[in-house]
Amino acid sequence: KKYCEINFGKPCVEPKGCNIKDVCPDDKLCVNDEDESTGFRCEDNIVTIPTDSCSWHSAEDHGEKVKCGYNQVAVGSCSGGEDPDCGEGSTVHQLKCCSLDDFIYYDCKTFGSSSGKMLECKDFGLLGHIVKSQCHSGNSAACNHTIDDETFNSITCCRARINYQLVAADHNNCQIVDGGHGDDSECPANMVMVGRCGSGEDEDCDGKSHKTQCCSLKYVGWPVPTY
């Protein structure tokens, strides 16, 4: 208690703000606020995803991975058939990514599937994980960066955090968006990608060319992961 007085000749400064662990409940967001006596406030746990800094990332060819940046979340996708159907005929598949302040991925794993099978992170025991990257094929399996040489589609699933708090997909609030060859399938507001289905040259995703599984993103608390 007297450490600062003894060593520095004055009382210790009381720590304030969101840099202190456990300042908010696990299901709340900590926001620095100088107007509060504690230096912070706690807000609802659903992550708001800005739409003013989003962009489409494109693949040059089938079998190429497309990924969001370390501070971006995936909110939409496009894939087609044998031809470059996305981006008004300029690319074979695309991923829409939106910037999110202080966001970062970690602990990522890649999974593949055959044509027409939905790939969801949670189906591999990764509850709460979200999609960072995707790969799609044309008339033959081209996403061979997984252990299976017959992989038509793949996604990379990751854990994530914002500042010092963990975030995860809320599997109680999800929606599937589908499309034909070259159609953009974008998640509803404040949702991120957690799964994808791709067809190759046909329409194998229950009669659709491709599907995107989207879920809202929520704060789930501490601790900050160790690397």
DRENPA-3360 file (N, C-alpha, C; in nm, 2 decimals, always signed):
BEGIN
1 = KKYCEINF = +0.08/-0.12/+0.00/+0.00/+0.00/+0.00/+0.09/+0.13/+0.00 ~ +0.20/+0.13/+0.07/+0.29/+0.24/+0.08/+0.40/+0.24/-0.02 ~ +0.39/+0.15/-0.12/+0.51/+0.13/-0.21/+0.54/+0.26/-0.28 ~ +0.44/+0.33/-0.34/+0.47/+0.45/-0.41/+0.52/+0.56/-0.32 ~ +0.46/+0.57/-0.20/+0.51/+0.67/-0.11/+0.65/+0.65/-0.07 ~ +0.69/+0.53/-0.05/+0.83/+0.49/-0.01/+0.93/+0.51/-0.12 ~ +0.89/+0.47/-0.24/+0.98/+0.47/-0.36/+0.98/+0.60/-0.44 ~ +0.86/+0.66/-0.45/+0.84/+0.78/-0.53/+0.80/+0.90/-0.46;
9 = GKPCVEPK = +0.77/+0.89/-0.33/+0.74/+1.01/-0.25/+0.60/+1.06/-0.27 ~ +0.51/+0.98/-0.34/+0.37/+1.02/-0.36/+0.29/+0.90/-0.38 ~ +0.16/+0.91/-0.35/+0.07/+0.79/-0.37/+0.07/+0.74/-0.51 ~ +0.04/+0.61/-0.52/+0.03/+0.55/-0.65/-0.09/+0.60/-0.73 ~ -0.08/+0.61/-0.86/-0.19/+0.65/-0.94/-0.29/+0.53/-0.96 ~ -0.42/+0.56/-0.93/-0.52/+0.45/-0.94/-0.53/+0.42/-1.09 ~ -0.52/+0.29/-1.12/-0.53/+0.25/-1.26/-0.68/+0.26/-1.31 ~ -0.70/+0.31/-1.43/-0.83/+0.32/-1.48/-0.83/+0.28/-1.63;
17 = GCNIKDVC = -0.95/+0.25/-1.68/-0.97/+0.22/-1.82/-0.97/+0.07/-1.85 ~ -0.98/+0.04/-1.98/-1.00/-0.10/-2.02/-0.87/-0.18/-2.03 ~ -0.76/-0.12/-1.99/-0.63/-0.20/-1.99/-0.62/-0.29/-1.86 ~ -0.72/-0.28/-1.78/-0.73/-0.35/-1.65/-0.82/-0.48/-1.68 ~ -0.77/-0.59/-1.65/-0.84/-0.72/-1.67/-0.96/-0.73/-1.58 ~ -1.07/-0.78/-1.64/-1.20/-0.81/-1.57/-1.27/-0.68/-1.53 ~ -1.26/-0.57/-1.60/-1.33/-0.45/-1.56/-1.48/-0.46/-1.60 ~ -1.51/-0.54/-1.70/-1.65/-0.57/-1.74/-1.68/-0.71/-1.73;
25 = PDDKLCVN = -1.81/-0.75/-1.72/-1.85/-0.89/-1.73/-1.81/-0.95/-1.86 ~ -1.80/-1.08/-1.87/-1.75/-1.15/-1.99/-1.83/-1.12/-2.11 ~ -1.96/-1.09/-2.09/-2.05/-1.07/-2.21/-2.07/-0.93/-2.24 ~ -1.98/-0.84/-2.19/-1.99/-0.70/-2.22/-1.86/-0.65/-2.28 ~ -1.87/-0.54/-2.36/-1.76/-0.47/-2.42/-1.71/-0.36/-2.33 ~ -1.58/-0.35/-2.30/-1.52/-0.24/-2.23/-1.48/-0.13/-2.32 ~ -1.53/+0.00/-2.29/-1.49/+0.11/-2.38/-1.43/+0.22/-2.29 ~ -1.31/+0.26/-2.32/-1.25/+0.37/-2.25/-1.34/+0.50/-2.25;
33 = DEDESTGF = -1.36/+0.56/-2.14/-1.44/+0.68/-2.13/-1.39/+0.77/-2.02 ~ -1.33/+0.88/-2.06/-1.27/+0.97/-1.96/-1.38/+1.04/-1.87 ~ -1.50/+1.04/-1.92/-1.61/+1.10/-1.84/-1.66/+1.02/-1.73 ~ -1.62/+0.89/-1.73/-1.66/+0.80/-1.62/-1.55/+0.80/-1.51 ~ -1.59/+0.79/-1.38/-1.50/+0.79/-1.27/-1.40/+0.68/-1.28 ~ -1.44/+0.56/-1.34/-1.36/+0.45/-1.35/-1.27/+0.45/-1.47 ~ -1.30/+0.55/-1.56/-1.22/+0.55/-1.69/-1.27/+0.47/-1.80 ~ -1.39/+0.40/-1.78/-1.44/+0.31/-1.88/-1.59/+0.29/-1.86;
41 = RCEDNIVT = -1.66/+0.23/-1.96/-1.80/+0.20/-1.95/-1.82/+0.06/-2.01 ~ -1.92/-0.01/-1.98/-1.95/-0.14/-2.03/-2.07/-0.14/-2.13 ~ -2.06/-0.19/-2.25/-2.16/-0.19/-2.35/-2.21/-0.33/-2.38 ~ -2.32/-0.33/-2.46/-2.38/-0.46/-2.50/-2.27/-0.54/-2.58 ~ -2.29/-0.67/-2.58/-2.18/-0.76/-2.63/-2.18/-0.78/-2.78 ~ -2.28/-0.74/-2.86/-2.28/-0.76/-3.00/-2.18/-0.66/-3.07 ~ -2.09/-0.72/-3.15/-2.00/-0.63/-3.22/-2.06/-0.56/-3.34 ~ -2.04/-0.43/-3.34/-2.09/-0.35/-3.46/-1.98/-0.35/-3.56;
49 = IPTDSCSW = -2.02/-0.39/-3.68/-1.92/-0.40/-3.79/-1.94/-0.28/-3.89 ~ -1.84/-0.19/-3.89/-1.85/-0.07/-3.98/-1.86/-0.11/-4.13 ~ -1.93/-0.04/-4.21/-1.95/-0.07/-4.35/-1.88/+0.03/-4.44 ~ -1.81/+0.13/-4.38/-1.75/+0.24/-4.46/-1.60/+0.21/-4.50 ~ -1.56/+0.09/-4.46/-1.42/+0.05/-4.50/-1.41/-0.10/-4.53 ~ -1.49/-0.13/-4.64/-1.50/-0.27/-4.69/-1.44/-0.28/-4.83 ~ -1.39/-0.40/-4.86/-1.34/-0.41/-5.00/-1.35/-0.56/-5.04 ~ -1.36/-0.59/-5.17/-1.36/-0.72/-5.22/-1.22/-0.77/-5.25;
57 = HSAEDHGE = -1.18/-0.88/-5.20/-1.05/-0.94/-5.24/-1.07/-1.05/-5.34 ~ -0.99/-1.05/-5.44/-1.02/-1.14/-5.56/-0.91/-1.24/-5.58 ~ -0.95/-1.36/-5.63/-0.86/-1.47/-5.67/-0.83/-1.46/-5.82 ~ -0.70/-1.48/-5.86/-0.67/-1.48/-6.00/-0.71/-1.60/-6.07 ~ -0.72/-1.72/-5.99/-0.75/-1.84/-6.06/-0.81/-1.94/-5.96 ~ -0.88/-2.04/-6.01/-0.94/-2.14/-5.92/-0.82/-2.21/-5.84 ~ -0.85/-2.24/-5.71/-0.75/-2.30/-5.63/-0.67/-2.21/-5.55 ~ -0.69/-2.08/-5.57/-0.62/-1.98/-5.50/-0.69/-1.93/-5.37;
65 = KVKCGYNQ = -0.62/-1.93/-5.26/-0.68/-1.88/-5.14/-0.70/-1.73/-5.14 ~ -0.82/-1.68/-5.10/-0.84/-1.54/-5.08/-0.86/-1.52/-4.93 ~ -0.80/-1.42/-4.87/-0.81/-1.40/-4.73/-0.83/-1.25/-4.69 ~ -0.89/-1.23/-4.57/-0.90/-1.10/-4.52/-0.78/-1.06/-4.44 ~ -0.75/-0.94/-4.43/-0.64/-0.89/-4.35/-0.65/-0.92/-4.20 ~ -0.54/-0.90/-4.13/-0.54/-0.93/-3.99/-0.64/-0.84/-3.91 ~ -0.68/-0.73/-3.96/-0.77/-0.64/-3.89/-0.91/-0.63/-3.97 ~ -0.94/-0.73/-4.04/-1.06/-0.73/-4.12/-1.15/-0.86/-4.09;
73 = VAVGSCSG = -1.28/-0.84/-4.10/-1.37/-0.96/-4.09/-1.43/-0.99/-4.22 ~ -1.46/-1.12/-4.25/-1.52/-1.16/-4.37/-1.67/-1.15/-4.36 ~ -1.73/-1.07/-4.45/-1.88/-1.05/-4.44/-1.95/-1.08/-4.57 ~ -1.88/-1.14/-4.67/-1.95/-1.17/-4.80/-1.86/-1.25/-4.89 ~ -1.92/-1.32/-4.99/-1.85/-1.40/-5.08/-1.91/-1.41/-5.21 ~ -1.83/-1.45/-5.31/-1.89/-1.48/-5.44/-1.80/-1.60/-5.50 ~ -1.87/-1.69/-5.56/-1.80/-1.79/-5.64/-1.89/-1.82/-5.76 ~ -1.83/-1.89/-5.86/-1.90/-1.92/-5.98/-1.88/-2.06/-6.03;
81 = GEDPDCGE = -1.89/-2.07/-6.16/-1.87/-2.20/-6.22/-1.73/-2.22/-6.28 ~ -1.73/-2.27/-6.40/-1.60/-2.29/-6.46/-1.53/-2.16/-6.51 ~ -1.61/-2.05/-6.53/-1.56/-1.93/-6.59/-1.55/-1.82/-6.47 ~ -1.48/-1.71/-6.50/-1.47/-1.60/-6.40/-1.60/-1.53/-6.40 ~ -1.69/-1.57/-6.31/-1.82/-1.52/-6.30/-1.84/-1.40/-6.21 ~ -1.74/-1.39/-6.11/-1.75/-1.28/-6.01/-1.69/-1.15/-6.05 ~ -1.72/-1.05/-5.98/-1.66/-0.92/-6.01/-1.69/-0.87/-6.15 ~ -1.81/-0.90/-6.20/-1.86/-0.86/-6.34/-1.77/-0.93/-6.44;
89 = GSTVHQLK = -1.73/-1.06/-6.41/-1.66/-1.14/-6.51/-1.51/-1.12/-6.50 ~ -1.46/-1.06/-6.39/-1.32/-1.04/-6.38/-1.24/-1.14/-6.29 ~ -1.31/-1.22/-6.21/-1.24/-1.31/-6.12/-1.33/-1.43/-6.09 ~ -1.26/-1.54/-6.05/-1.33/-1.67/-6.03/-1.40/-1.68/-5.89 ~ -1.34/-1.61/-5.79/-1.41/-1.60/-5.66/-1.36/-1.49/-5.58 ~ -1.44/-1.44/-5.49/-1.41/-1.32/-5.41/-1.45/-1.33/-5.27 ~ -1.39/-1.25/-5.18/-1.42/-1.24/-5.04/-1.43/-1.10/-5.00 ~ -1.55/-1.06/-4.94/-1.56/-0.92/-4.90/-1.52/-0.91/-4.75;
97 = CCSLDDFI = -1.43/-0.81/-4.73/-1.37/-0.79/-4.59/-1.40/-0.65/-4.55 ~ -1.43/-0.63/-4.42/-1.45/-0.50/-4.36/-1.35/-0.48/-4.25 ~ -1.29/-0.36/-4.24/-1.20/-0.33/-4.14/-1.27/-0.31/-4.00 ~ -1.20/-0.36/-3.90/-1.26/-0.35/-3.76/-1.14/-0.31/-3.67 ~ -1.15/-0.20/-3.60/-1.04/-0.15/-3.52/-1.00/-0.25/-3.41 ~ -0.87/-0.27/-3.39/-0.82/-0.35/-3.29/-0.85/-0.50/-3.30 ~ -0.89/-0.54/-3.41/-0.93/-0.68/-3.43/-0.81/-0.76/-3.48 ~ -0.80/-0.89/-3.43/-0.69/-0.97/-3.48/-0.74/-1.12/-3.47;
105 = YYDCKTFG = -0.69/-1.20/-3.57/-0.72/-1.34/-3.57/-0.60/-1.42/-3.50 ~ -0.63/-1.54/-3.46/-0.53/-1.63/-3.41/-0.58/-1.77/-3.41 ~ -0.49/-1.86/-3.39/-0.52/-2.01/-3.38/-0.61/-2.05/-3.50 ~ -0.56/-2.04/-3.62/-0.63/-2.07/-3.74/-0.61/-2.21/-3.79 ~ -0.71/-2.27/-3.85/-0.71/-2.41/-3.91/-0.79/-2.41/-4.04 ~ -0.73/-2.48/-4.14/-0.80/-2.49/-4.27/-0.86/-2.63/-4.29 ~ -0.98/-2.62/-4.35/-1.06/-2.75/-4.38/-1.11/-2.74/-4.52 ~ -1.12/-2.86/-4.58/-1.17/-2.87/-4.72/-1.29/-2.96/-4.73;
113 = SSSGKMLE = -1.36/-2.95/-4.85/-1.48/-3.03/-4.87/-1.49/-3.06/-5.02 ~ -1.58/-3.16/-5.05/-1.61/-3.19/-5.19/-1.71/-3.08/-5.24 ~ -1.74/-3.10/-5.37/-1.84/-3.00/-5.43/-1.98/-3.02/-5.37 ~ -2.04/-2.90/-5.33/-2.17/-2.90/-5.28/-2.19/-2.93/-5.14 ~ -2.08/-2.94/-5.06/-2.09/-2.97/-4.92/-2.07/-2.84/-4.84 ~ -2.16/-2.81/-4.74/-2.14/-2.69/-4.66/-2.02/-2.71/-4.56 ~ -1.93/-2.62/-4.56/-1.82/-2.62/-4.46/-1.85/-2.52/-4.36 ~ -1.86/-2.56/-4.23/-1.88/-2.47/-4.12/-1.78/-2.50/-4.01;
121 = CKDFGLLG = -1.72/-2.39/-3.96/-1.62/-2.40/-3.86/-1.67/-2.49/-3.74 ~ -1.79/-2.47/-3.70/-1.84/-2.55/-3.58/-1.85/-2.70/-3.60 ~ -1.86/-2.74/-3.73/-1.87/-2.88/-3.76/-1.74/-2.96/-3.74 ~ -1.63/-2.88/-3.72/-1.50/-2.94/-3.68/-1.47/-2.92/-3.54 ~ -1.57/-2.89/-3.46/-1.55/-2.87/-3.31/-1.50/-2.73/-3.28 ~ -1.50/-2.64/-3.37/-1.45/-2.51/-3.35/-1.56/-2.41/-3.32 ~ -1.63/-2.42/-3.21/-1.74/-2.33/-3.18/-1.69/-2.19/-3.16 ~ -1.76/-2.10/-3.22/-1.73/-1.96/-3.21/-1.62/-1.91/-3.31;
129 = HIVKSQCH = -1.56/-2.00/-3.38/-1.45/-1.96/-3.48/-1.52/-1.90/-3.60 ~ -1.45/-1.81/-3.67/-1.50/-1.74/-3.78/-1.41/-1.76/-3.90 ~ -1.46/-1.73/-4.02/-1.39/-1.76/-4.15/-1.29/-1.64/-4.18 ~ -1.17/-1.67/-4.21/-1.07/-1.57/-4.25/-1.04/-1.58/-4.40 ~ -1.04/-1.70/-4.46/-1.01/-1.71/-4.60/-1.09/-1.82/-4.66 ~ -1.10/-1.83/-4.79/-1.17/-1.93/-4.87/-1.09/-1.97/-4.99 ~ -1.13/-2.08/-5.05/-1.08/-2.13/-5.18/-1.19/-2.20/-5.25 ~ -1.21/-2.18/-5.38/-1.31/-2.24/-5.46/-1.25/-2.29/-5.59;
137 = SGNSAACN = -1.32/-2.39/-5.65/-1.27/-2.46/-5.77/-1.37/-2.44/-5.88 ~ -1.32/-2.47/-6.00/-1.41/-2.47/-6.12/-1.46/-2.61/-6.15 ~ -1.42/-2.66/-6.27/-1.47/-2.80/-6.31/-1.39/-2.91/-6.25 ~ -1.29/-2.88/-6.18/-1.21/-2.99/-6.11/-1.16/-2.94/-5.98 ~ -1.13/-3.03/-5.89/-1.08/-3.00/-5.75/-0.94/-2.93/-5.76 ~ -0.94/-2.80/-5.71/-0.82/-2.72/-5.73/-0.76/-2.67/-5.59 ~ -0.84/-2.69/-5.49/-0.80/-2.63/-5.36/-0.72/-2.74/-5.28 ~ -0.60/-2.77/-5.33/-0.52/-2.89/-5.28/-0.42/-2.85/-5.18;
145 = HTIDDETF = -0.44/-2.73/-5.11/-0.35/-2.70/-5.00/-0.40/-2.76/-4.87 ~ -0.51/-2.84/-4.88/-0.55/-2.92/-4.76/-0.49/-3.06/-4.78 ~ -0.52/-3.15/-4.68/-0.46/-3.28/-4.69/-0.52/-3.37/-4.79 ~ -0.64/-3.33/-4.85/-0.71/-3.41/-4.95/-0.69/-3.35/-5.08 ~ -0.64/-3.42/-5.18/-0.61/-3.38/-5.31/-0.74/-3.36/-5.40 ~ -0.85/-3.40/-5.34/-0.98/-3.39/-5.41/-1.07/-3.28/-5.35 ~ -1.00/-3.18/-5.30/-1.08/-3.07/-5.23/-1.12/-2.96/-5.33 ~ -1.25/-2.95/-5.34/-1.31/-2.84/-5.43/-1.32/-2.71/-5.36;
153 = NSITCCRA = -1.34/-2.71/-5.22/-1.36/-2.59/-5.15/-1.28/-2.59/-5.02 ~ -1.24/-2.48/-4.97/-1.18/-2.48/-4.83/-1.21/-2.35/-4.76 ~ -1.21/-2.35/-4.63/-1.22/-2.23/-4.55/-1.11/-2.24/-4.44 ~ -1.06/-2.12/-4.40/-0.98/-2.12/-4.28/-1.05/-2.06/-4.17 ~ -1.06/-2.13/-4.06/-1.14/-2.09/-3.94/-1.04/-2.04/-3.83 ~ -1.08/-1.93/-3.76/-0.99/-1.87/-3.66/-1.07/-1.83/-3.54 ~ -1.00/-1.83/-3.43/-1.04/-1.75/-3.31/-1.01/-1.60/-3.34 ~ -1.07/-1.52/-3.26/-1.04/-1.37/-3.28/-1.06/-1.30/-3.15;
161 = RINYQLVA = -1.00/-1.18/-3.15/-1.02/-1.09/-3.03/-1.02/-0.94/-3.08 ~ -1.08/-0.86/-3.00/-1.07/-0.71/-3.02/-1.02/-0.65/-2.89 ~ -0.91/-0.58/-2.91/-0.83/-0.53/-2.79/-0.80/-0.65/-2.70 ~ -0.84/-0.64/-2.57/-0.81/-0.75/-2.48/-0.92/-0.85/-2.45 ~ -1.03/-0.84/-2.53/-1.14/-0.92/-2.51/-1.16/-1.02/-2.63 ~ -1.20/-1.14/-2.60/-1.22/-1.24/-2.70/-1.36/-1.22/-2.77 ~ -1.37/-1.25/-2.90/-1.50/-1.24/-2.97/-1.52/-1.37/-3.04 ~ -1.65/-1.41/-3.06/-1.68/-1.54/-3.12/-1.82/-1.53/-3.19;
169 = ADHNNCQI = -1.84/-1.62/-3.28/-1.97/-1.63/-3.35/-2.08/-1.67/-3.26 ~ -2.19/-1.60/-3.27/-2.31/-1.64/-3.19/-2.39/-1.73/-3.27 ~ -2.38/-1.86/-3.24/-2.45/-1.96/-3.32/-2.60/-1.96/-3.30 ~ -2.65/-1.88/-3.21/-2.80/-1.87/-3.19/-2.86/-1.76/-3.27 ~ -2.77/-1.69/-3.35/-2.82/-1.58/-3.43/-2.74/-1.59/-3.57 ~ -2.79/-1.67/-3.66/-2.73/-1.70/-3.78/-2.82/-1.70/-3.90 ~ -2.77/-1.69/-4.02/-2.85/-1.68/-4.14/-2.77/-1.73/-4.26 ~ -2.83/-1.80/-4.35/-2.77/-1.85/-4.47/-2.81/-1.76/-4.59;
177 = VDGGHGDD = -2.71/-1.71/-4.67/-2.73/-1.63/-4.79/-2.68/-1.71/-4.90 ~ -2.76/-1.73/-5.01/-2.71/-1.81/-5.13/-2.71/-1.72/-5.25 ~ -2.66/-1.78/-5.36/-2.66/-1.71/-5.49/-2.63/-1.81/-5.60 ~ -2.64/-1.76/-5.72/-2.61/-1.83/-5.84/-2.46/-1.80/-5.88 ~ -2.42/-1.85/-6.00/-2.28/-1.82/-6.04/-2.26/-1.67/-6.06 ~ -2.16/-1.62/-5.99/-2.13/-1.48/-6.00/-2.20/-1.39/-5.91 ~ -2.30/-1.44/-5.83/-2.38/-1.35/-5.74/-2.30/-1.33/-5.61 ~ -2.31/-1.21/-5.56/-2.25/-1.18/-5.43/-2.35/-1.22/-5.32;
185 = SECPANMV = -2.30/-1.30/-5.23/-2.38/-1.34/-5.11/-2.32/-1.27/-4.99 ~ -2.38/-1.17/-4.95/-2.33/-1.08/-4.84/-2.41/-1.11/-4.71 ~ -2.34/-1.11/-4.60/-2.40/-1.13/-4.47/-2.49/-1.01/-4.43 ~ -2.60/-1.03/-4.36/-2.67/-0.92/-4.30/-2.59/-0.83/-4.21 ~ -2.63/-0.71/-4.18/-2.56/-0.62/-4.10/-2.51/-0.68/-3.97 ~ -2.39/-0.66/-3.93/-2.32/-0.70/-3.81/-2.32/-0.85/-3.79 ~ -2.30/-0.92/-3.91/-2.28/-1.06/-3.91/-2.15/-1.09/-3.99 ~ -2.09/-1.20/-3.96/-1.96/-1.24/-4.02/-1.98/-1.39/-4.07;
193 = MVGRCGSG = -1.89/-1.42/-4.16/-1.89/-1.56/-4.22/-1.84/-1.66/-4.13 ~ -1.91/-1.77/-4.12/-1.87/-1.89/-4.04/-1.87/-2.02/-4.12 ~ -1.91/-2.01/-4.25/-1.92/-2.13/-4.33/-1.94/-2.09/-4.48 ~ -1.91/-2.19/-4.57/-1.92/-2.17/-4.71/-1.96/-2.30/-4.78 ~ -2.04/-2.29/-4.88/-2.06/-2.41/-4.97/-2.03/-2.36/-5.11 ~ -1.95/-2.44/-5.19/-1.93/-2.41/-5.33/-1.95/-2.53/-5.41 ~ -1.98/-2.50/-5.54/-2.02/-2.61/-5.63/-1.92/-2.66/-5.73 ~ -1.83/-2.57/-5.77/-1.75/-2.60/-5.89/-1.83/-2.55/-6.01;
201 = EDEDCDGK = -1.84/-2.63/-6.12/-1.90/-2.58/-6.24/-2.05/-2.59/-6.23 ~ -2.11/-2.67/-6.14/-2.25/-2.69/-6.14/-2.32/-2.61/-6.03 ~ -2.44/-2.65/-5.99/-2.51/-2.59/-5.88/-2.55/-2.69/-5.78 ~ -2.44/-2.73/-5.70/-2.46/-2.85/-5.61/-2.49/-2.81/-5.47 ~ -2.50/-2.68/-5.44/-2.54/-2.64/-5.30/-2.69/-2.63/-5.29 ~ -2.75/-2.75/-5.29/-2.90/-2.75/-5.28/-2.96/-2.67/-5.39 ~ -2.91/-2.68/-5.51/-2.97/-2.61/-5.63/-2.91/-2.47/-5.65 ~ -2.82/-2.43/-5.56/-2.76/-2.30/-5.58/-2.61/-2.32/-5.61;
209 = SHKTQCCS = -2.55/-2.22/-5.67/-2.41/-2.22/-5.70/-2.32/-2.22/-5.57 ~ -2.36/-2.13/-5.48/-2.28/-2.12/-5.35/-2.37/-2.07/-5.24 ~ -2.33/-2.09/-5.12/-2.40/-2.04/-5.00/-2.30/-1.99/-4.90 ~ -2.34/-1.89/-4.82/-2.26/-1.83/-4.71/-2.34/-1.84/-4.58 ~ -2.28/-1.91/-4.48/-2.33/-1.91/-4.35/-2.28/-1.79/-4.27 ~ -2.37/-1.71/-4.21/-2.33/-1.59/-4.14/-2.39/-1.60/-4.00 ~ -2.31/-1.55/-3.90/-2.36/-1.53/-3.76/-2.31/-1.40/-3.71 ~ -2.39/-1.35/-3.61/-2.34/-1.23/-3.54/-2.22/-1.26/-3.46;
217 = LKYVGWPV = -2.14/-1.15/-3.44/-2.02/-1.16/-3.36/-2.04/-1.10/-3.23 ~ -2.00/-1.17/-3.12/-2.02/-1.12/-2.99/-1.89/-1.13/-2.90 ~ -1.89/-1.04/-2.80/-1.78/-1.05/-2.70/-1.81/-1.16/-2.60 ~ -1.71/-1.24/-2.58/-1.72/-1.36/-2.49/-1.63/-1.35/-2.37 ~ -1.55/-1.25/-2.36/-1.47/-1.23/-2.23/-1.33/-1.26/-2.24 ~ -1.27/-1.29/-2.12/-1.13/-1.31/-2.10/-1.10/-1.46/-2.09 ~ -0.98/-1.51/-2.09/-0.86/-1.43/-2.09/-0.81/-1.40/-2.23 ~ -0.72/-1.30/-2.24/-0.65/-1.28/-2.36/-0.56/-1.40/-2.39;
225 = PTY = -0.56/-1.46/-2.51/-0.48/-1.58/-2.54/-0.33/-1.56/-2.53 ~ -0.26/-1.66/-2.50/-0.12/-1.65/-2.50/-0.07/-1.71/-2.63 ~ +0.04/-1.66/-2.69/+0.08/-1.70/-2.82/+0.21/-1.79/-2.81;
% end
